[in-house]
Amino acid sequence: MAVRIQTEDFNAGLEISQLSAKRRDIGALVSFVGLVRDLNDGDAVSQLTLEHYPGMTEKALEAIVSQAQQRWDIVDALIIHRVGVLQATEQIVLVAVTSAHRGQAFLACEFVMDSLKTEAPFWKKERTAAGERWLEAKASDDEARQRWNPS
């Protein structure tokens, strides 16, 4: 299991290939690549700045992966999340999960992404033609995360 926070872009294909290289115990690899939106709330977005707390962010992501391991039979997982100044349409996050079976990999990948959106300490600021604005948590992200812990 690996978690990386970085400013530089990543090669999703290479990262996925490395995650599954020389493995004979996996039958599925599910991945998600998130991009910086160029349109949000009806406004054109030119840039996104991501801030985080080094050390705290990695621990939060590691805890999310650990929860996924406890819930599903996964072999390996990778999270790469970029920080700093990103341009619209650039890659921002990669989540990849391997398992013996696709169902486990799909569920774990979706859980990791839903959890990352609500539990990871990142702060996002968009630049639009009207200026800069900090992004607030979205109710839809909270709802997506809540489905993993129904009351």
C-alpha angles and dihedrals in degrees: 000000000000135000122187131180112193144156096219124083121256134222102236094194093052093046091050092047091051092048092057100032115131092355118141096173100069130084098172139040118185122186140180126198117194122204132202106260116240090201126041129167089352095305128111110244119208100175143011125204117201123197128185143167108257111231094015093063094050091049091051091051092046089052090052091052090047090054090050090051091052093050102041138032098250126160101202142349138196132196122185115178124179125218134186126050115343129181124229113281094019120131113265107171141016123194117180128175131185127201141155089253133038097230092060092046094048093049094046093048093050092046092051092050094046091048093046091055093055107026107036115094101239126138119204130201122186127206115215134164087268092055137263127326135179114236119237125214112273122233089223090061091051090048092050091051093045093060088070091058106036115186 
